[in-house]
Amino acid sequence: MSKYKGFFKPKNPDKYMGNPTNIIYRSSWELKLMIRLDEDPSIISWGSEEVIIPYRSPIDNRIHRYFVDFIVNKINRNGKKETVLIEVKPANQTRPPKKKEKITKRYLSEVKNWGVNEAKWKAAKEFCEDRKWTFHIFTEKELGIK
């Protein structure tokens, strides 16, 4: 396995919601967030890909399953418990692709990915609103990556 994918071994396995011996990270950014969640004393519990949200894909108009990167139960700045769902994505994937003069396969792929991500995030926001949770997309900015 590359350094960008692997198994995370938490220092605080009791904080992990799922099986703490089977925590998989799919990017160095996810690994960075896992370390932060594991070590942060304000985090009560967390899980990786433990929440599944149905969404309708704009590509085939069918219902698919969105595995949100993280669920986090924490004590916020006001001392209140809150639940947050977090998706980890590069900033350039959090906005629609710029219109190109020449329509390339790459551009069509970016448009398709944007449409699917937008549908997933809309479903996640509604899912969270129904439960009084919060949904965040963490980019390199939130992760402190230059």
BALUM-65724 format. One line per field, with one value per atom (N, C-alpha, C, O, CB): residue number from 1; atom name; residue in one letter; y negated, x negated, z negated. Coordinates in pm, whole numbers. Glycine has a CB too. Example, Ala and Ser with C-alpha at 12.3 -4.5 7.8 and 13.67 -1.06 7.14 Angstrom:
% BALUM-65724
resi = c(1; 1; 1; 1; 1; 2; 2; 2; 2; 2)
name = c(N; CA; C; O; CB; N; CA; C; O; CB)
resn = c(a; a; a; a; a; s; s; s; s; s)
py = c(569; 450; 330; 332; 447; 225; 106; -3; -114; 60)
px = c(-1319; -1230; -1320; -1424; -1131; -1285; -1367; -1290; -1341; -1408)
pz = c(-780; -780; -780; -846; -905; -708; -714; -787; -804; -572)
END
This chain:
% BALUM-65724
resi = c(1; 1; 1; 1; 1; 2; 2; 2; 2; 2; 3; 3; 3; 3; 3; 4; 4; 4; 4; 4; 5; 5; 5; 5; 5; 6; 6; 6; 6; 6; 7; 7; 7; 7; 7; 8; 8; 8; 8; 8; 9; 9; 9; 9; 9; 10; 10; 10; 10; 10; 11; 11; 11; 11; 11; 12; 12; 12; 12; 12; 13; 13; 13; 13; 13; 14; 14; 14; 14; 14; 15; 15; 15; 15; 15; 16; 16; 16; 16; 16; 17; 17; 17; 17; 17; 18; 18; 18; 18; 18; 19; 19; 19; 19; 19; 20; 20; 20; 20; 20; 21; 21; 21; 21; 21; 22; 22; 22; 22; 22; 23; 23; 23; 23; 23; 24; 24; 24; 24; 24; 25; 25; 25; 25; 25; 26; 26; 26; 26; 26; 27; 27; 27; 27; 27; 28; 28; 28; 28; 28; 29; 29; 29; 29; 29; 30; 30; 30; 30; 30; 31; 31; 31; 31; 31; 32; 32; 32; 32; 32; 33; 33; 33; 33; 33; 34; 34; 34; 34; 34; 35; 35; 35; 35; 35; 36; 36; 36; 36; 36; 37; 37; 37; 37; 37; 38; 38; 38; 38; 38; 39; 39; 39; 39; 39; 40; 40; 40; 40; 40; 41; 41; 41; 41; 41; 42; 42; 42; 42; 42; 43; 43; 43; 43; 43; 44; 44; 44; 44; 44; 45; 45; 45; 45; 45; 46; 46; 46; 46; 46; 47; 47; 47; 47; 47; 48; 48; 48; 48; 48; 49; 49; 49; 49; 49; 50; 50; 50; 50; 50; 51; 51; 51; 51; 51; 52; 52; 52; 52; 52; 53; 53; 53; 53; 53; 54; 54; 54; 54; 54; 55; 55; 55; 55; 55; 56; 56; 56; 56; 56; 57; 57; 57; 57; 57; 58; 58; 58; 58; 58; 59; 59; 59; 59; 59; 60; 60; 60; 60; 60; 61; 61; 61; 61; 61; 62; 62; 62; 62; 62; 63; 63; 63; 63; 63; 64; 64; 64; 64; 64; 65; 65; 65; 65; 65; 66; 66; 66; 66; 66; 67; 67; 67; 67; 67; 68; 68; 68; 68; 68; 69; 69; 69; 69; 69; 70; 70; 70; 70; 70; 71; 71; 71; 71; 71; 72; 72; 72; 72; 72; 73; 73; 73; 73; 73; 74; 74; 74; 74; 74; 75; 75; 75; 75; 75; 76; 76; 76; 76; 76; 77; 77; 77; 77; 77; 78; 78; 78; 78; 78; 79; 79; 79; 79; 79; 80; 80; 80; 80; 80; 81; 81; 81; 81; 81; 82; 82; 82; 82; 82; 83; 83; 83; 83; 83; 84; 84; 84; 84; 84; 85; 85; 85; 85; 85; 86; 86; 86; 86; 86; 87; 87; 87; 87; 87; 88; 88; 88; 88; 88; 89; 89; 89; 89; 89; 90; 90; 90; 90; 90; 91; 91; 91; 91; 91; 92; 92; 92; 92; 92; 93; 93; 93; 93; 93; 94; 94; 94; 94; 94; 95; 95; 95; 95; 95; 96; 96; 96; 96; 96; 97; 97; 97; 97; 97; 98; 98; 98; 98; 98; 99; 99; 99; 99; 99; 100; 100; 100; 100; 100; 101; 101; 101; 101; 101; 102; 102; 102; 102; 102; 103; 103; 103; 103; 103; 104; 104; 104; 104; 104; 105; 105; 105; 105; 105; 106; 106; 106; 106; 106; 107; 107; 107; 107; 107; 108; 108; 108; 108; 108; 109; 109; 109; 109; 109; 110; 110; 110; 110; 110; 111; 111; 111; 111; 111; 112; 112; 112; 112; 112; 113; 113; 113; 113; 113; 114; 114; 114; 114; 114; 115; 115; 115; 115; 115; 116; 116; 116; 116; 116; 117; 117; 117; 117; 117; 118; 118; 118; 118; 118; 119; 119; 119; 119; 119; 120; 120; 120; 120; 120; 121; 121; 121; 121; 121; 122; 122; 122; 122; 122; 123; 123; 123; 123; 123; 124; 124; 124; 124; 124; 125; 125; 125; 125; 125; 126; 126; 126; 126; 126; 127; 127; 127; 127; 127; 128; 128; 128; 128; 128; 129; 129; 129; 129; 129; 130; 130; 130; 130; 130; 131; 131; 131; 131; 131; 132; 132; 132; 132; 132; 133; 133; 133; 133; 133; 134; 134; 134; 134; 134; 135; 135; 135; 135; 135; 136; 136; 136; 136; 136; 137; 137; 137; 137; 137; 138; 138; 138; 138; 138; 139; 139; 139; 139; 139; 140; 140; 140; 140; 140; 141; 141; 141; 141; 141; 142; 142; 142; 142; 142; 143; 143; 143; 143; 143; 144; 144; 144; 144; 144; 145; 145; 145; 145; 145; 146; 146; 146; 146; 146)
name = c(N; CA; C; O; CB; N; CA; C; O; CB; N; CA; C; O; CB; N; CA; C; O; CB; N; CA; C; O; CB; N; CA; C; O; CB; N; CA; C; O; CB; N; CA; C; O; CB; N; CA; C; O; CB; N; CA; C; O; CB; N; CA; C; O; CB; N; CA; C; O; CB; N; CA; C; O; CB; N; CA; C; O; CB; N; CA; C; O; CB; N; CA; C; O; CB; N; CA; C; O; CB; N; CA; C; O; CB; N; CA; C; O; CB; N; CA; C; O; CB; N; CA; C; O; CB; N; CA; C; O; CB; N; CA; C; O; CB; N; CA; C; O; CB; N; CA; C; O; CB; N; CA; C; O; CB; N; CA; C; O; CB; N; CA; C; O; CB; N; CA; C; O; CB; N; CA; C; O; CB; N; CA; C; O; CB; N; CA; C; O; CB; N; CA; C; O; CB; N; CA; C; O; CB; N; CA; C; O; CB; N; CA; C; O; CB; N; CA; C; O; CB; N; CA; C; O; CB; N; CA; C; O; CB; N; CA; C; O; CB; N; CA; C; O; CB; N; CA; C; O; CB; N; CA; C; O; CB; N; CA; C; O; CB; N; CA; C; O; CB; N; CA; C; O; CB; N; CA; C; O; CB; N; CA; C; O; CB; N; CA; C; O; CB; N; CA; C; O; CB; N; CA; C; O; CB; N; CA; C; O; CB; N; CA; C; O; CB; N; CA; C; O; CB; N; CA; C; O; CB; N; CA; C; O; CB; N; CA; C; O; CB; N; CA; C; O; CB; N; CA; C; O; CB; N; CA; C; O; CB; N; CA; C; O; CB; N; CA; C; O; CB; N; CA; C; O; CB; N; CA; C; O; CB; N; CA; C; O; CB; N; CA; C; O; CB; N; CA; C; O; CB; N; CA; C; O; CB; N; CA; C; O; CB; N; CA; C; O; CB; N; CA; C; O; CB; N; CA; C; O; CB; N; CA; C; O; CB; N; CA; C; O; CB; N; CA; C; O; CB; N; CA; C; O; CB; N; CA; C; O; CB; N; CA; C; O; CB; N; CA; C; O; CB; N; CA; C; O; CB; N; CA; C; O; CB; N; CA; C; O; CB; N; CA; C; O; CB; N; CA; C; O; CB; N; CA; C; O; CB; N; CA; C; O; CB; N; CA; C; O; CB; N; CA; C; O; CB; N; CA; C; O; CB; N; CA; C; O; CB; N; CA; C; O; CB; N; CA; C; O; CB; N; CA; C; O; CB; N; CA; C; O; CB; N; CA; C; O; CB; N; CA; C; O; CB; N; CA; C; O; CB; N; CA; C; O; CB; N; CA; C; O; CB; N; CA; C; O; CB; N; CA; C; O; CB; N; CA; C; O; CB; N; CA; C; O; CB; N; CA; C; O; CB; N; CA; C; O; CB; N; CA; C; O; CB; N; CA; C; O; CB; N; CA; C; O; CB; N; CA; C; O; CB; N; CA; C; O; CB; N; CA; C; O; CB; N; CA; C; O; CB; N; CA; C; O; CB; N; CA; C; O; CB; N; CA; C; O; CB; N; CA; C; O; CB; N; CA; C; O; CB; N; CA; C; O; CB; N; CA; C; O; CB; N; CA; C; O; CB; N; CA; C; O; CB; N; CA; C; O; CB; N; CA; C; O; CB; N; CA; C; O; CB; N; CA; C; O; CB; N; CA; C; O; CB; N; CA; C; O; CB; N; CA; C; O; CB; N; CA; C; O; CB; N; CA; C; O; CB; N; CA; C; O; CB; N; CA; C; O; CB; N; CA; C; O; CB; N; CA; C; O; CB; N; CA; C; O; CB; N; CA; C; O; CB; N; CA; C; O; CB; N; CA; C; O; CB; N; CA; C; O; CB; N; CA; C; O; CB; N; CA; C; O; CB; N; CA; C; O; CB; N; CA; C; O; CB; N; CA; C; O; CB; N; CA; C; O; CB; N; CA; C; O; CB)
resn = c(m; m; m; m; m; s; s; s; s; s; k; k; k; k; k; y; y; y; y; y; k; k; k; k; k; g; g; g; g; g; f; f; f; f; f; f; f; f; f; f; k; k; k; k; k; p; p; p; p; p; k; k; k; k; k; n; n; n; n; n; p; p; p; p; p; d; d; d; d; d; k; k; k; k; k; y; y; y; y; y; m; m; m; m; m; g; g; g; g; g; n; n; n; n; n; p; p; p; p; p; t; t; t; t; t; n; n; n; n; n; i; i; i; i; i; i; i; i; i; i; y; y; y; y; y; r; r; r; r; r; s; s; s; s; s; s; s; s; s; s; w; w; w; w; w; e; e; e; e; e; l; l; l; l; l; k; k; k; k; k; l; l; l; l; l; m; m; m; m; m; i; i; i; i; i; r; r; r; r; r; l; l; l; l; l; d; d; d; d; d; e; e; e; e; e; d; d; d; d; d; p; p; p; p; p; s; s; s; s; s; i; i; i; i; i; i; i; i; i; i; s; s; s; s; s; w; w; w; w; w; g; g; g; g; g; s; s; s; s; s; e; e; e; e; e; e; e; e; e; e; v; v; v; v; v; i; i; i; i; i; i; i; i; i; i; p; p; p; p; p; y; y; y; y; y; r; r; r; r; r; s; s; s; s; s; p; p; p; p; p; i; i; i; i; i; d; d; d; d; d; n; n; n; n; n; r; r; r; r; r; i; i; i; i; i; h; h; h; h; h; r; r; r; r; r; y; y; y; y; y; f; f; f; f; f; v; v; v; v; v; d; d; d; d; d; f; f; f; f; f; i; i; i; i; i; v; v; v; v; v; n; n; n; n; n; k; k; k; k; k; i; i; i; i; i; n; n; n; n; n; r; r; r; r; r; n; n; n; n; n; g; g; g; g; g; k; k; k; k; k; k; k; k; k; k; e; e; e; e; e; t; t; t; t; t; v; v; v; v; v; l; l; l; l; l; i; i; i; i; i; e; e; e; e; e; v; v; v; v; v; k; k; k; k; k; p; p; p; p; p; a; a; a; a; a; n; n; n; n; n; q; q; q; q; q; t; t; t; t; t; r; r; r; r; r; p; p; p; p; p; p; p; p; p; p; k; k; k; k; k; k; k; k; k; k; k; k; k; k; k; e; e; e; e; e; k; k; k; k; k; i; i; i; i; i; t; t; t; t; t; k; k; k; k; k; r; r; r; r; r; y; y; y; y; y; l; l; l; l; l; s; s; s; s; s; e; e; e; e; e; v; v; v; v; v; k; k; k; k; k; n; n; n; n; n; w; w; w; w; w; g; g; g; g; g; v; v; v; v; v; n; n; n; n; n; e; e; e; e; e; a; a; a; a; a; k; k; k; k; k; w; w; w; w; w; k; k; k; k; k; a; a; a; a; a; a; a; a; a; a; k; k; k; k; k; e; e; e; e; e; f; f; f; f; f; c; c; c; c; c; e; e; e; e; e; d; d; d; d; d; r; r; r; r; r; k; k; k; k; k; w; w; w; w; w; t; t; t; t; t; f; f; f; f; f; h; h; h; h; h; i; i; i; i; i; f; f; f; f; f; t; t; t; t; t; e; e; e; e; e; k; k; k; k; k; e; e; e; e; e; l; l; l; l; l; g; g; g; g; g; i; i; i; i; i; k; k; k; k; k)
py = c(120; 0; -125; -127; -1; -229; -354; -426; -387; -445; -532; -608; -688; -740; -703; -697; -773; -688; -741; -834; -558; -468; -371; -329; -392; -336; -239; -229; -278; -275; -164; -145; -241; -255; 2; -305; -397; -325; -262; -525; -335; -274; -386; -458; -189; -402; -513; -493; -381; -532; -604; -601; -587; -538; -729; -632; -628; -546; -602; -771; -413; -330; -335; -310; -187; -368; -377; -494; -494; -391; -592; -706; -672; -744; -826; -562; -530; -457; -365; -444; -499; -444; -304; -226; -536; -274; -143; -48; -54; -157; 37; 131; 59; 26; 257; 34; -43; 30; -29; -80; 158; 230; 227; 284; 376; 160; 157; 16; -3; 253; -82; -220; -245; -243; -322; -269; -286; -433; -499; -200; -484; -619; -604; -515; -707; -694; -687; -802; -814; -686; -887; -997; -1045; -1019; -1114; -1115; -1171; -1277; -1300; -1233; -1340; -1441; -1375; -1425; -1520; -1260; -1187; -1141; -1147; -1067; -1094; -1050; -1166; -1148; -995; -1282; -1401; -1432; -1462; -1523; -1425; -1452; -1342; -1372; -1464; -1217; -1107; -1129; -1109; -972; -1169; -1194; -1305; -1295; -1231; -1411; -1524; -1479; -1513; -1637; -1404; -1358; -1266; -1275; -1285; -1178; -1082; -1153; -1112; -983; -1261; -1326; -1445; -1486; -1371; -1502; -1622; -1587; -1505; -1688; -1648; -1615; -1661; -1612; -1678; -1754; -1798; -1699; -1711; -1936; -1601; -1500; -1385; -1320; -1448; -1363; -1255; -1121; -1023; -1281; -1121; -1000; -1040; -1149; -905; -948; -974; -843; -738; -1057; -852; -735; -775; -890; -665; -679; -700; -614; -491; -668; -678; -610; -525; -416; -522; -577; -508; -554; -485; -529; -670; -724; -711; -753; -872; -654; -634; -714; -696; -481; -802; -889; -860; -864; -1040; -829; -810; -944; -1046; -739; -944; -1064; -1023; -911; -1148; -1116; -1089; -1148; -1268; -1149; -1062; -1107; -1180; -1133; -987; -1297; -1369; -1300; -1335; -1513; -1205; -1136; -1031; -1028; -1069; -946; -839; -849; -764; -704; -954; -979; -865; -849; -1002; -785; -674; -707; -794; -543; -636; -653; -576; -459; -605; -644; -585; -606; -674; -647; -547; -561; -644; -615; -422; -746; -834; -799; -814; -986; -752; -721; -845; -873; -595; -921; -1044; -1008; -911; -1127; -1088; -1056; -1040; -942; -1163; -1135; -1130; -1174; -1262; -1217; -1111; -1161; -1189; -1109; -1056; -1304; -1347; -1396; -1480; -1459; -1342; -1394; -1469; -1414; -1278; -1596; -1679; -1776; -1797; -1755; -1834; -1942; -2071; -2091; -1930; -2159; -2281; -2389; -2367; -2333; -2505; -2617; -2661; -2716; -2735; -2639; -2679; -2569; -2582; -2715; -2460; -2350; -2256; -2170; -2405; -2271; -2187; -2075; -2091; -2272; -1960; -1847; -1871; -1915; -1712; -1843; -1856; -1744; -1689; -1993; -1713; -1611; -1679; -1760; -1499; -1643; -1704; -1593; -1497; -1801; -1606; -1519; -1598; -1716; -1470; -1532; -1599; -1522; -1400; -1615; -1593; -1541; -1607; -1728; -1567; -1531; -1584; -1588; -1485; -1496; -1708; -1727; -1840; -1936; -1756; -1831; -1946; -2063; -2043; -1908; -2184; -2304; -2314; -2357; -2430; -2273; -2286; -2192; -2207; -2258; -2096; -2007; -2051; -1983; -1864; -2166; -2213; -2324; -2385; -2263; -2350; -2451; -2397; -2313; -2589; -2448; -2396; -2426; -2528; -2457; -2337; -2362; -2485; -2513; -2238; -2557; -2674; -2629; -2533; -2759; -2702; -2670; -2680; -2778; -2766; -2577; -2572; -2600; -2569; -2435; -2660; -2682; -2548; -2523; -2776; -2463; -2331; -2227; -2217; -2296; -2152; -2050; -1924; -1855; -2019; -1895; -1779; -1670; -1694; -1817; -1549; -1440; -1477; -1449; -1309; -1541; -1582; -1681; -1668; -1644; -1779; -1877; -1808; -1837; -1985; -1717; -1645; -1564; -1556; -1551; -1504; -1428; -1520; -1484; -1355; -1639; -1735; -1780; -1793; -1857; -1804; -1846; -1735; -1760; -1883; -1612; -1496; -1481; -1464; -1367; -1486; -1474; -1586; -1562; -1477; -1707; -1820; -1794; -1816; -1953; -1749; -1723; -1618; -1634; -1679; -1511; -1405; -1457; -1434; -1282; -1527; -1582; -1680; -1677; -1652; -1765; -1862; -1790; -1832; -1954; -1681; -1604; -1538; -1536; -1497; -1483; -1420; -1523; -1497; -1356; -1640; -1741; -1800; -1834; -1852; -1813; -1861; -1760; -1798; -1882; -1632; -1527; -1527; -1511; -1387; -1546; -1547; -1665; -1651; -1553; -1782; -1901; -1877; -1909; -2027; -1821; -1792; -1687; -1700; -1744; -1583; -1477; -1538; -1504; -1370; -1628; -1693; -1787; -1789; -1770; -1865; -1957; -1881; -1926; -2036; -1766; -1684; -1639; -1616; -1562; -1626; -1575; -1683; -1654; -1465; -1808; -1919; -1896; -1928; -1940; -1839; -1819; -1924; -2008; -1674; -1920; -2013; -1933; -1827; -2112; -1986; -1925; -2023; -2139; -1885; -1976; -2059; -1987; -1865; -2097; -2065; -2013; -2070; -2192; -2051; -1983; -2025; -2018; -1914; -1936; -2131; -2137; -2153; -2144; -2255; -2177; -2198; -2315; -2317; -2223; -2411; -2527; -2482; -2515; -2632; -2406; -2360; -2261; -2250; -2296; -2189; -2089; -2148; -2079; -1977; -2276; -2341; -2292; -2285; -2321; -2257; -2208; -2321; -2383; -2081; -2346; -2454; -2406; -2483; -2508)
px = c(-83; 0; -87; -194; 94; -39; -114; -97; -16; -67; -177; -167; -37; -1; -287; 34; 159; 281; 391; 177; 260; 370; 315; 200; 429; 398; 352; 447; 560; 215; 401; 479; 428; 307; 473; 523; 488; 502; 605; 577; 399; 402; 417; 321; 273; 537; 559; 489; 474; 708; 448; 393; 507; 487; 310; 627; 746; 856; 956; 796; 839; 934; 1077; 1173; 886; 1089; 1222; 1304; 1426; 1209; 1239; 1310; 1366; 1452; 1217; 1319; 1361; 1496; 1516; 1255; 1588; 1725; 1735; 1820; 1815; 1650; 1658; 1553; 1521; 1639; 1502; 1398; 1263; 1216; 1399; 1200; 1075; 956; 850; 1040; 973; 864; 880; 799; 859; 985; 1012; 1045; 1144; 1126; 963; 983; 895; 773; 950; 959; 886; 884; 988; 948; 765; 758; 728; 653; 649; 787; 774; 692; 676; 912; 640; 553; 471; 507; 636; 363; 281; 362; 339; 149; 457; 541; 634; 651; 624; 693; 778; 695; 742; 846; 574; 486; 458; 462; 354; 431; 404; 524; 507; 371; 645; 765; 787; 829; 888; 761; 776; 686; 729; 744; 564; 471; 526; 523; 329; 576; 632; 753; 764; 673; 844; 965; 929; 989; 1060; 832; 789; 728; 749; 688; 652; 578; 649; 613; 445; 749; 818; 907; 998; 902; 882; 963; 1110; 1194; 901; 1142; 1282; 1364; 1486; 1287; 1297; 1367; 1407; 1323; 1276; 1539; 1592; 1578; 1530; 1742; 1621; 1614; 1612; 1655; 1732; 1561; 1558; 1558; 1524; 1434; 1598; 1599; 1566; 1585; 1735; 1518; 1482; 1572; 1576; 1332; 1643; 1736; 1839; 1876; 1658; 1884; 1985; 2127; 2223; 1956; 2142; 2273; 2294; 2210; 2287; 2409; 2443; 2570; 2672; 2464; 2562; 2675; 2718; 2636; 2636; 2847; 2893; 2901; 2939; 3032; 2866; 2878; 2914; 2887; 2746; 2976; 3013; 2905; 2878; 3154; 2843; 2737; 2797; 2893; 2652; 2741; 2788; 2743; 2790; 2739; 2653; 2601; 2699; 2730; 2466; 2749; 2841; 2979; 3066; 2781; 3000; 3128; 3170; 3288; 3237; 3072; 3100; 3048; 2963; 3038; 3100; 3055; 2925; 2913; 3165; 2827; 2698; 2672; 2749; 2582; 2564; 2528; 2401; 2299; 2510; 2408; 2294; 2237; 2305; 2335; 2113; 2043; 1964; 1858; 1948; 2016; 1951; 1819; 1811; 2044; 1714; 1581; 1578; 1522; 1483; 1636; 1626; 1755; 1826; 1512; 1782; 1881; 1805; 1721; 2000; 1835; 1762; 1862; 1947; 1660; 1850; 1925; 1824; 1722; 1997; 1854; 1757; 1825; 1946; 1670; 1744; 1788; 1743; 1623; 1729; 1839; 1803; 1752; 1741; 1923; 1721; 1665; 1758; 1712; 1635; 1889; 1987; 2010; 2096; 2119; 1933; 1947; 2063; 2095; 1964; 2124; 2237; 2189; 2094; 2347; 2258; 2225; 2286; 2400; 2279; 2208; 2261; 2206; 2099; 2225; 2282; 2242; 2217; 2297; 2350; 2105; 2063; 2027; 1958; 1942; 2073; 2029; 1926; 1945; 2149; 1816; 1707; 1671; 1649; 1584; 1664; 1613; 1479; 1466; 1714; 1379; 1245; 1229; 1239; 1133; 1203; 1190; 1093; 1086; 1328; 1018; 938; 1030; 1139; 849; 986; 1068; 1114; 1226; 989; 1029; 1068; 1183; 1241; 949; 1215; 1329; 1456; 1558; 1295; 1449; 1565; 1640; 1732; 1519; 1603; 1673; 1684; 1605; 1597; 1783; 1802; 1681; 1615; 1928; 1651; 1538; 1566; 1679; 1512; 1459; 1473; 1506; 1449; 1343; 1600; 1642; 1522; 1447; 1756; 1504; 1394; 1444; 1558; 1323; 1358; 1395; 1403; 1496; 1293; 1303; 1300; 1349; 1295; 1156; 1450; 1506; 1419; 1423; 1657; 1343; 1255; 1315; 1409; 1112; 1259; 1303; 1279; 1362; 1229; 1166; 1133; 1237; 1283; 992; 1274; 1375; 1509; 1573; 1392; 1550; 1676; 1671; 1770; 1706; 1556; 1539; 1550; 1613; 1404; 1490; 1497; 1642; 1686; 1408; 1715; 1855; 1938; 2022; 1913; 1914; 1986; 1956; 2048; 1946; 1826; 1788; 1850; 1897; 1635; 1850; 1909; 2058; 2108; 1888; 2129; 2273; 2303; 2396; 2330; 2224; 2243; 2210; 2286; 2155; 2097; 2060; 2166; 2201; 1923; 2215; 2317; 2443; 2503; 2353; 2482; 2600; 2574; 2662; 2636; 2453; 2418; 2424; 2481; 2276; 2364; 2355; 2491; 2517; 2259; 2577; 2714; 2787; 2853; 2791; 2773; 2836; 2779; 2854; 2815; 2648; 2584; 2633; 2658; 2430; 2646; 2695; 2837; 2868; 2691; 2924; 3061; 3064; 3139; 3145; 2983; 2971; 2933; 2990; 2866; 2835; 2788; 2893; 2914; 2658; 2958; 3062; 3172; 3220; 3121; 3212; 3316; 3277; 3365; 3347; 3147; 3098; 3035; 2984; 2996; 3039; 2973; 2822; 2760; 3035; 2765; 2621; 2567; 2642; 2588; 2437; 2372; 2293; 2239; 2279; 2288; 2209; 2101; 2130; 2299; 1977; 1865; 1783; 1771; 1775; 1729; 1632; 1498; 1480; 1668; 1403; 1269; 1179; 1167; 1212; 1116; 1020; 881; 863; 1054; 783; 647; 641; 556; 552; 732; 734; 766; 692; 839; 875; 916; 816; 802; 1054; 746; 649; 510; 420; 641; 493; 364; 258; 140; 318; 299; 206; 179; 272; 263; 54; 17; 23; -5; -124)
pz = c(0; 0; 0; -60; -121; 67; 70; -64; -148; 187; -82; -206; -212; -318; -220; -100; -96; -130; -146; 40; -142; -180; -282; -273; -56; -378; -476; -593; -589; -525; -698; -819; -926; -946; -868; -994; -1101; -1234; -1260; -1096; -1318; -1451; -1554; -1581; -1478; -1612; -1705; -1839; -1887; -1727; -1899; -2034; -2136; -2247; -2063; -2095; -2181; -2113; -2068; -2213; -2105; -2032; -2088; -2016; -2031; -2218; -2280; -2223; -2236; -2433; -2160; -2100; -1962; -1911; -2090; -1902; -1766; -1768; -1847; -1696; -1680; -1678; -1619; -1660; -1602; -1525; -1459; -1516; -1634; -1307; -1430; -1469; -1465; -1356; -1376; -1581; -1581; -1518; -1501; -1722; -1484; -1417; -1265; -1192; -1466; -1218; -1074; -1026; -956; -1039; -1063; -1021; -899; -908; -1138; -786; -661; -620; -618; -549; -589; -531; -383; -342; -602; -303; -158; -101; 20; -94; -191; -147; -267; -382; -85; -238; -347; -423; -541; -291; -355; -420; -522; -633; -316; -484; -579; -698; -812; -509; -673; -781; -877; -999; -725; -823; -906; -996; -1114; -816; -940; -1019; -1124; -1235; -928; -1090; -1186; -1307; -1421; -1119; -1284; -1395; -1483; -1606; -1341; -1421; -1496; -1579; -1697; -1399; -1517; -1588; -1704; -1811; -1491; -1683; -1785; -1906; -2020; -1725; -1880; -1988; -2052; -2162; -1936; -1986; -2037; -2156; -2143; -1925; -2274; -2393; -2382; -2457; -2515; -2291; -2276; -2193; -2185; -2212; -2131; -2051; -2144; -2205; -1933; -2153; -2238; -2165; -2221; -2275; -2038; -1957; -1810; -1773; -1988; -1727; -1583; -1507; -1561; -1546; -1382; -1295; -1153; -1114; -1301; -1077; -937; -849; -863; -912; -759; -667; -743; -699; -569; -857; -938; -906; -941; -1086; -839; -805; -655; -575; -851; -618; -477; -448; -514; -444; -348; -314; -170; -79; -331; -150; -12; 61; 3; -11; 189; 271; 413; 456; 269; 486; 625; 715; 712; 661; 795; 886; 1006; 1067; 934; 1040; 1159; 1288; 1397; 1157; 1277; 1395; 1446; 1565; 1363; 1356; 1398; 1333; 1356; 1366; 1250; 1182; 1090; 1059; 1286; 1045; 954; 815; 798; 1005; 716; 577; 557; 594; 476; 499; 466; 317; 249; 552; 266; 125; 111; 175; 59; 29; 3; -134; -236; 10; -136; -261; -301; -245; -245; -397; -440; -507; -582; -537; -480; -530; -682; -733; -488; -756; -903; -972; -923; -950; -1086; -1181; -1310; -1354; -1203; -1371; -1490; -1595; -1566; -1455; -1715; -1831; -1916; -1957; -1913; -1942; -2014; -2108; -2103; -1915; -2194; -2280; -2210; -2186; -2427; -2178; -2105; -2201; -2321; -2025; -2145; -2225; -2337; -2438; -2135; -2321; -2422; -2526; -2612; -2356; -2517; -2612; -2581; -2663; -2749; -2465; -2426; -2334; -2256; -2355; -2345; -2259; -2120; -2109; -2320; -2017; -1881; -1794; -1819; -1822; -1690; -1593; -1459; -1413; -1579; -1400; -1273; -1176; -1212; -1294; -1051; -944; -863; -834; -854; -828; -757; -631; -634; -848; -520; -394; -369; -387; -275; -328; -298; -147; -79; -366; -93; 52; 82; 6; 117; 192; 235; 269; 322; 358; 239; 262; 407; 434; 226; 502; 643; 681; 788; 732; 594; 621; 548; 553; 582; 479; 402; 474; 418; 265; 598; 679; 822; 865; 676; 895; 1032; 1120; 1102; 1095; 1216; 1306; 1393; 1431; 1395; 1423; 1511; 1653; 1705; 1509; 1714; 1850; 1944; 1941; 1897; 2026; 2120; 2262; 2296; 2114; 2344; 2484; 2557; 2633; 2554; 2532; 2595; 2493; 2383; 2647; 2530; 2441; 2454; 2556; 2477; 2349; 2348; 2260; 2184; 2299; 2269; 2182; 2036; 1949; 2216; 2010; 1873; 1819; 1705; 1867; 1901; 1860; 1832; 1731; 1969; 1920; 1900; 1770; 1698; 2020; 1741; 1617; 1495; 1396; 1617; 1503; 1393; 1369; 1255; 1422; 1479; 1468; 1404; 1317; 1608; 1448; 1393; 1244; 1163; 1470; 1207; 1065; 981; 870; 1050; 1035; 962; 939; 828; 1041; 1041; 1028; 922; 843; 1161; 921; 821; 681; 587; 855; 668; 536; 485; 367; 542; 572; 533; 482; 383; 651; 550; 507; 371; 285; 613; 352; 224; 111; 6; 231; 135; 29; -4; -119; 71; 96; 71; -19; -115; 207; 14; -66; -208; -305; -1; -221; -354; -437; -557; -339; -375; -448; -499; -613; -357; -414; -454; -565; -662; -334; -552; -652; -787; -891; -607; -785; -908; -967; -1088; -881; -881; -929; -1003; -1107; -812; -948; -1011; -1151; -1235; -925; -1177; -1306; -1395; -1503; -1282; -1346; -1415; -1427; -1529; -1555; -1322; -1310; -1214; -1164; -1259; -1190; -1098; -995; -1025; -1175; -873; -766; -723; -696; -645; -717; -673; -567; -569; -793; -475; -379; -422; -426; -230; -454; -492; -369; -304; -609; -339; -230; -290; -411; -132; -204; -254; -352; -441; -138; -338; -428; -572; -665; -380; -589; -723; -782; -904; -717; -695; -741; -764; -811; -641; -730; -750; -654; -689; -890; -531; -430; -331; -280; -358; -304; -210; -67; 25; -241)
END
